[in-house]
Amino acid sequence: MRFGKSHGDAASPPTTDGEKVDGDHGLESARNHRPVAADKLARKLSARQVQMIAIGGTIGTGLFLGTGKSLATGGPASMLIGYAIVGFIVFVTMLSLGEMAAFMPIAGSFCTFAGRFVDDAFGFALTWNYWFNDAVSTASDLVALQLILQYWTTKFPGWGLSLIFWVLLVGANIVTVRVYGELEYWLSLLKVVTIIIFIILGIAVNCGGNTTGEYIGGRNWFIGDAPFVGGIGGFASVFVTAAFAYGGTESIAITAGETKDPARTMPKVVRNVFWRILLFYLLSVLILGLNIPYTTPGLDGKDSRTSPFTLVFQMAGSTAAGSFINAVIMTSVLSAGNHALFAGTRLLYSLAVDRHAPKVFAKLNRNQIPWIAVLATSAISILCFGASFIGAGQLWTWLQNIVGVSNQLSWIAIGVASLRFRAGIQAQNKEHLLPFKNWTYPWGPWFSVILNSFLVLVQGWSSFSPSFSAVTFVSLYIELPIMLVMYLGWKLLKRTKVVKLREMDLETDTYPADMLNYKQVKGAWKEKAYNVWRWVL
């Protein structure tokens, strides 16, 4: 079966009935012949918004606050190496995910893929796990706001600020996806510009453009126990923080369910955006490690935290600059929370569509927003108010551990689903229908599965040394038994089986390559200029 898709003045392909169609009507006609289960949300996110949302989902709390904890507990070398290793893991994971999301762009993304390509019980456990991940991520971002506020004052109640931003996030996500997309676009653009300024300023500070006028160079790598602080435990602890920081990269595929022309947009996002994120992360981490000593007070406090980014701006000699970057960090946290709430909502919607959750969560408003799922997901954020009793810094660390491990479990699942997906595609002779192919297959998915599994098991070393911490241990490992119990419970209850390759559903909700019909930009130099412009945007 072949489907036609047209854009603009491109040639009109035949439909399934052999008739000619053109323009958007042709796409709609072709889509009406395609089996649809979860693809019912409004496709109102443009390529411009999706590219920026991909950046906004990853440049947030983990980078601006998490790097401070990594620097304090692991030292500059451990932090740089840890972020580089996790960055590479995410890179190969995103290539695997991009291949599947371009072919089957639905809101459930890799969680739905796990059920369709592996086992329904696996998809059930993973989706509930990742929904909880996003709900807790939203809560952790609201807690982070309380930490950032303490830079200016300790008199304003932190819970009050969290409540204000909670209302704002719910409002942005419940009205229409266009509001979410536009808000996320501008917040993400502000973050990108700020990090570019930070990199330039950080280099200047290191070379002598600081309050003391001294050349810093690499001396902070050789003070005390640096560059590797805390031995193997310190080094291992960096990985869960890095996983928390990079977390959200994979959730960009969730926007595929509401993206215009997803089979073209998603491969661009996967190929281009991640390199920009990787560049921002590694350069930022390197500059932080060079300029900020790991012994700096406030990097890993129980009740308060100071962003190392703010400290670098202060070193430039301007109090106003410190307040500026702190304000930008606050908007970045809002952006990350906005993206987490969006992703969590769509997963809860997918759970309801797949009959893994009450069908009320699949109810849409007139703008095709799963509004009940928005309210249910945001309700988990009530955790942020617990910060008033146990210390915002301590609560944020626990939430960060839970989310970081959950991210790693999701990357493992993406690798497993990718291996099964490509095997099913090959078994059904449909490899030619892939709009985008993962060039790292099969070693990429295997690399992600094996290395992530190893890290999940060993990164909890810090909970045993120098003394055993029961709470830290639970926050690092609680996800493992919960996901196992959910998998086995659903498997026994529903008697699910591993999906056979030849019975794998590779028709429903798909955008195969023969539906693509690219707009042509006439002239070689014009095409190159157009491609450069789209890369920038």
C-alpha positions in Angstrom: 0.0 0.0 0.0 1.4 3.4 -1.0 0.3 6.8 0.3 0.7 10.2 -1.4 1.7 13.4 0.2 2.0 16.9 -1.5 3.2 20.3 -0.4 2.8 23.5 -2.3 3.3 23.1 -6.0 5.0 19.7 -5.9 3.8 16.9 -8.2 0.6 15.3 -7.0 1.1 11.6 -6.1 -1.6 8.9 -6.5 -3.7 7.9 -3.6 -4.4 4.4 -2.6 -7.2 4.4 -5.1 -4.9 5.5 -7.9 -6.6 9.0 -8.1 -4.7 12.3 -8.2 -4.6 14.6 -5.3 -2.8 17.8 -4.6 -1.8 20.2 -1.8 -2.7 19.6 1.8 -5.9 17.9 0.6 -3.7 15.2 -0.9 -1.9 14.6 2.4 -5.2 14.5 4.3 -6.6 12.1 1.7 -3.6 9.8 2.1 -3.7 10.0 5.9 -7.4 9.0 5.9 -6.4 5.7 4.3 -3.8 5.0 7.0 -4.7 3.1 10.2 -4.8 5.6 13.1 -4.8 4.8 16.8 -2.9 7.5 18.8 -2.4 10.2 16.1 -5.3 12.4 17.0 -3.7 15.5 18.5 -3.4 18.8 16.7 -0.3 19.1 14.5 0.4 22.8 15.2 4.1 22.8 16.2 6.3 24.2 13.4 9.8 23.0 12.6 11.1 26.3 14.0 9.4 25.6 17.4 10.3 21.9 17.5 14.1 22.7 17.0 14.1 25.2 19.8 12.0 22.9 22.0 14.6 20.2 21.6 17.2 22.6 23.0 14.9 23.9 25.7 14.1 20.5 27.0 17.8 19.8 27.8 19.3 23.1 28.7 17.8 23.7 32.0 18.1 22.8 35.7 20.6 20.0 35.2 23.1 22.3 33.5 22.6 25.4 35.5 22.4 23.8 39.0 23.4 20.2 38.5 26.9 21.1 37.3 27.5 22.7 40.7 26.8 19.4 42.5 28.9 17.5 40.0 31.8 19.9 40.4 31.6 19.7 44.2 31.4 15.9 44.5 33.4 14.7 41.5 35.8 17.5 40.6 36.4 19.2 37.2 37.9 16.2 35.4 35.2 13.7 36.6 32.6 16.2 35.6 34.0 16.8 32.1 34.6 13.0 31.4 31.2 12.1 32.8 29.3 14.6 30.8 31.2 13.6 27.6 30.4 9.9 28.1 26.7 10.5 28.8 26.6 12.9 25.9 27.8 10.2 23.5 25.3 7.7 24.9 22.5 10.2 24.3 23.8 10.8 20.8 23.5 7.2 19.7 20.3 6.8 21.5 18.8 9.8 19.7 19.8 8.3 16.3 17.9 5.2 17.2 14.9 7.1 18.4 14.9 9.4 15.4 14.6 6.4 13.0 11.5 5.2 14.8 9.9 8.6 15.4 10.3 9.7 11.8 8.5 6.5 10.7 5.9 6.5 13.4 5.5 10.1 14.8 3.1 9.7 17.7 2.8 11.3 21.2 3.7 8.1 23.0 7.0 7.9 21.1 9.5 5.4 22.5 7.0 4.3 25.2 4.5 3.2 22.6 7.4 1.7 20.5 8.3 -0.4 23.5 4.8 -1.9 23.6 4.4 -2.4 19.8 7.9 -3.7 19.0 8.9 -5.6 22.2 6.1 -6.5 24.6 2.9 -4.7 25.7 4.0 -5.2 29.4 7.3 -3.6 28.6 5.5 -0.6 27.1 3.2 -0.4 30.1 6.0 -0.3 32.6 8.1 2.1 30.6 5.3 4.6 29.9 4.3 4.8 33.5 7.9 5.1 34.6 8.5 7.9 32.1 5.3 9.7 33.0 6.4 9.7 36.6 9.8 10.9 35.4 8.2 13.9 33.7 5.9 14.7 36.6 8.8 14.6 39.1 10.9 16.7 36.7 8.3 19.4 36.8 8.3 19.2 40.6 12.2 19.3 40.7 12.1 22.5 38.5 9.6 24.1 40.8 11.9 23.2 43.8 14.9 24.7 41.8 13.0 28.0 41.6 13.1 28.2 45.4 16.9 27.7 45.3 17.4 30.3 42.7 15.3 32.8 44.6 17.6 32.6 47.6 20.2 34.5 45.6 18.2 37.6 46.1 16.2 37.0 49.3 15.3 34.4 51.9 12.2 36.4 53.1 9.8 35.5 50.3 8.3 32.1 50.9 9.6 29.6 48.4 6.3 27.7 48.1 4.6 30.9 47.0 7.0 31.3 44.1 6.5 27.6 43.1 2.7 28.1 43.3 2.8 31.1 41.0 4.9 29.3 38.4 2.8 26.2 38.7 -0.3 28.1 37.7 1.6 29.6 34.8 2.8 26.2 33.5 -0.6 24.7 33.7 -2.1 27.6 31.9 0.4 27.4 29.1 -0.2 23.7 28.6 -4.0 23.6 28.9 -5.0 26.3 26.4 -3.5 25.3 23.0 -0.3 23.7 21.9 0.6 26.9 20.0 0.9 28.8 23.3 3.2 26.1 24.7 5.2 26.0 21.5 5.7 29.8 21.2 6.5 30.2 24.9 9.1 27.4 24.7 10.6 28.9 21.5 11.4 32.3 23.1 12.5 30.9 26.4 14.8 28.5 24.6 16.2 31.2 22.4 17.0 33.3 25.5 18.9 30.3 27.0 20.9 29.7 23.8 22.0 33.4 23.6 22.9 33.4 27.3 25.1 30.3 27.1 26.9 31.8 24.1 27.5 35.0 26.1 28.6 32.8 29.1 31.2 30.9 26.9 32.7 34.1 25.6 32.7 35.7 29.1 34.0 32.5 30.7 37.0 32.5 28.4 37.7 36.2 29.2 37.5 35.6 32.9 39.9 32.7 32.7 42.4 34.7 30.7 42.5 37.6 33.3 39.2 39.5 32.7 38.2 39.0 36.3 38.0 41.1 39.5 41.6 40.2 40.5 43.1 40.6 37.0 44.9 37.3 37.4 45.3 34.6 34.7 43.5 31.5 36.1 44.3 28.9 33.4 44.1 25.4 34.8 45.1 25.9 38.3 41.7 24.9 39.7 42.4 21.4 38.4 45.3 21.0 40.8 44.0 22.3 44.1 43.2 19.9 46.9 41.9 16.5 45.6 41.3 17.9 42.1 40.9 17.0 39.3 39.3 13.8 40.6 37.5 14.4 43.8 36.0 11.7 46.0 37.7 8.8 44.2 35.6 6.2 42.4 32.5 7.3 44.4 32.9 10.9 43.3 33.4 9.9 39.7 30.4 7.5 39.7 28.1 10.2 41.2 28.6 12.5 38.2 26.8 10.1 35.9 23.4 10.3 37.5 23.7 14.1 37.6 24.7 14.1 33.9 21.8 11.8 33.1 19.5 14.3 34.8 21.1 17.1 32.9 20.8 15.5 29.4 17.4 14.1 30.3 14.7 15.5 28.0 16.7 15.1 24.9 14.7 11.9 24.1 11.4 13.5 25.0 11.6 15.8 21.9 10.3 12.7 20.0 7.0 13.1 22.0 6.4 16.4 20.1 6.3 14.3 16.9 2.6 13.7 17.6 1.9 17.4 17.2 4.5 18.4 14.7 3.8 19.5 11.1 5.5 17.2 8.6 7.1 15.0 11.2 8.9 12.7 8.8 11.0 15.6 7.6 11.2 17.6 10.8 12.2 14.8 13.2 15.4 13.7 11.3 16.5 17.3 11.2 16.0 17.7 14.9 17.9 14.5 15.7 20.9 15.3 13.4 21.3 19.0 14.1 20.0 19.9 17.5 21.9 17.4 19.5 25.3 18.6 18.2 24.4 22.1 19.4 23.4 20.8 22.8 26.6 18.7 23.1 28.7 21.7 22.1 26.9 23.9 24.7 27.3 21.3 27.5 30.9 20.3 27.0 32.2 23.8 26.5 30.2 25.1 29.5 31.3 22.2 31.7 35.0 22.8 30.7 34.8 26.5 31.4 33.1 26.0 34.8 35.8 23.5 35.8 38.5 25.9 34.9 37.1 29.0 36.6 35.3 27.7 39.7 37.1 25.7 42.4 35.3 22.6 43.5 35.7 23.9 47.1 33.4 26.9 46.5 30.8 27.1 49.2 27.1 26.8 48.1 27.6 24.4 45.2 26.0 21.5 47.0 24.2 22.8 50.0 21.3 21.2 51.8 19.1 24.3 52.1 20.5 26.5 49.3 22.4 26.3 46.0 24.4 28.8 44.0 24.6 28.2 40.3 28.3 28.1 39.1 27.1 30.1 36.1 26.2 33.0 38.4 29.6 32.8 40.1 31.4 33.1 36.7 29.4 36.3 35.9 30.2 37.6 39.4 33.9 37.0 38.7 33.6 39.4 35.8 33.1 42.1 38.4 29.5 43.0 38.0 26.8 42.4 40.6 24.2 43.3 38.0 25.6 40.6 35.7 25.1 38.1 38.5 21.5 39.1 38.9 21.0 39.0 35.1 22.2 35.4 34.7 20.3 34.3 37.8 17.1 35.7 36.2 17.9 33.9 33.0 18.4 30.7 34.9 15.0 31.2 36.5 13.4 31.4 33.0 15.4 28.4 31.9 14.0 26.4 34.8 10.5 27.5 33.8 11.2 26.4 30.3 12.4 22.9 31.4 9.4 22.6 33.7 7.1 23.6 30.8 8.7 20.9 28.5 8.5 18.2 31.2 4.8 18.9 31.9 4.1 18.8 28.1 5.8 15.5 27.7 4.3 13.9 30.8 0.8 15.0 29.7 1.2 13.4 26.3 2.4 10.1 27.9 -0.6 10.0 30.2 -2.8 10.6 27.1 -1.0 7.7 25.3 -1.5 5.4 28.3 -5.2 6.1 28.1 -5.3 5.5 24.4 -3.4 2.2 24.8 -5.8 1.2 27.6 -3.1 1.3 30.2 -4.8 4.1 32.1 -8.4 5.2 32.6 -9.8 6.5 29.4 -10.7 9.8 31.0 -7.1 10.9 30.5 -7.5 10.7 26.7 -10.3 13.3 26.8 -9.4 16.3 24.6 -10.7 19.9 24.7 -11.8 21.9 21.7 -8.1 22.7 20.9 -7.3 18.9 21.0 -5.4 19.2 24.3 -5.6 16.3 26.8 -6.6 18.8 29.6 -7.4 16.2 32.2 -4.0 14.6 31.7 -2.4 18.1 32.1 -4.1 18.5 35.5 -3.2 15.0 36.7 0.4 15.3 35.7 0.8 18.8 37.3 -0.8 17.5 40.5 2.4 15.5 41.2 4.3 18.8 41.5 2.8 19.2 44.9 6.1 17.5 46.0 7.7 20.9 45.6 5.9 22.2 48.7 7.7 19.6 50.8 10.8 21.7 50.3 9.7 23.9 53.2 10.2 21.0 55.6 13.2 19.1 54.5 15.3 21.8 52.7 15.0 22.7 49.1 18.6 21.7 48.3 18.2 18.2 49.8 14.8 17.6 48.1 16.1 18.7 44.8 19.0 16.2 45.0 16.7 13.3 45.7 14.4 14.3 42.9 17.4 14.7 40.6 18.6 11.1 41.4 15.1 9.6 40.7 14.8 11.5 37.4 18.4 10.7 36.3 18.0 7.0 36.8 14.6 7.1 35.1 16.2 8.8 32.1 18.8 6.0 31.9 16.2 3.3 32.0 14.4 5.1 29.1 17.6 5.1 27.1 18.0 1.4 27.7 14.4 0.8 26.5 15.0 3.0 23.4 18.0 0.8 22.5 16.0 -2.4 23.0 13.0 -1.1 21.0 15.4 0.0 18.2 16.9 -3.4 17.9 13.5 -5.0 17.7 12.1 -2.3 15.3 14.8 -2.7 12.7 14.6 -6.5 13.0 10.8 -6.3 12.4 11.3 -3.9 9.5 13.8 -6.3 7.8 11.6 -9.3 8.5 8.7 -7.6 6.7 10.8 -6.2 3.9 10.0 -2.6 4.7 13.4 -1.1 5.2 13.0 1.0 2.0 10.0 2.8 3.7 12.2 4.3 6.5 12.3 8.2 6.1 15.5 8.2 8.2 18.0 5.4 8.9 20.2 5.1 12.0 23.7 4.7 10.7 24.9 3.3 14.0 22.7 0.2 13.8 23.3 -2.4 15.2 26.3 -1.4 17.4 24.7 1.9 18.5 21.7 0.5 20.2 23.7 -2.3 21.8 26.3 0.3 23.1 23.5 2.3 24.7 21.8 -0.7 26.3 25.0 -2.2 27.8 26.7 0.9 29.0 23.6 2.4 30.5 22.8 -0.8 32.3 26.3 -0.8 33.8 26.0 2.9 34.9 22.7 2.3 36.5 24.2 -0.4 38.7 27.5 1.3 39.7 26.6 5.0 40.0 25.1 4.5 43.4 28.5 3.9 44.8 28.3 7.3 46.6 25.4 6.0 48.7 27.8 3.5 50.3 30.9 5.8 50.8 32.1 7.2 53.1 29.1 5.9 55.0 25.8 4.3 54.0 23.0 6.7 53.2 19.6 4.9 53.1 17.7 7.8 51.6 20.4 8.4 48.8 20.4 4.6 48.1 16.6 4.6 47.7 16.6 7.6 45.4 19.2 6.0 43.2 17.7 2.5 43.0 13.9 2.7 43.8 13.1 2.9 40.0 14.5 -0.6 39.3 12.2 -2.7 41.5 9.2 -0.5 40.7 9.6 -0.9 36.9 10.3 -4.7 37.3 7.1 -5.1 39.4 5.0 -3.2 36.9 6.4 -5.2 34.0 5.9 -8.6 35.7 2.5 -7.6 37.1 1.0 -6.5 33.8 2.6 -9.5 32.0 1.0 -11.9 34.4 -2.3 -10.1 34.5 -2.7 -9.7 30.8 -0.6 -12.7 29.8 1.3 -10.7 27.2 3.9 -12.1 25.0 7.0 -10.8 23.1 5.8 -9.5 19.7 6.8 -11.7 16.8 8.8 -9.9 14.1 6.4 -10.8 11.3 3.3 -9.8 13.4 4.8 -6.5 14.5 2.4 -3.6 13.7 4.3 -1.4 11.2 1.2 0.1 9.6 -0.8 2.0 12.3 0.2 5.7 12.8 3.1 5.5 10.3 4.6 8.1 7.9 6.5 5.8 5.5 9.0 7.3 3.1 6.7 7.0 0.1 4.4 9.7 1.8 7.3 12.2 1.6 7.3 14.9 -1.1 10.0 17.5 -0.4 9.7 21.1 -1.4 12.4 22.0 -3.9 14.5 25.1 -3.5 15.6 26.0 -7.0 19.3 26.8 -7.6 22.3 25.2 -5.9 23.4 28.3 -4.0 19.8 29.0 -2.9 19.4 25.5 -1.6 22.6 25.7 0.4 21.6 29.1 1.8 18.2 27.7 2.7 19.7 24.7 4.5 22.1 26.9 6.5 19.2 29.2 7.5 17.1 26.3 8.7 20.1 24.9 10.6 20.5 28.3 12.4 16.7 28.4 13.2 
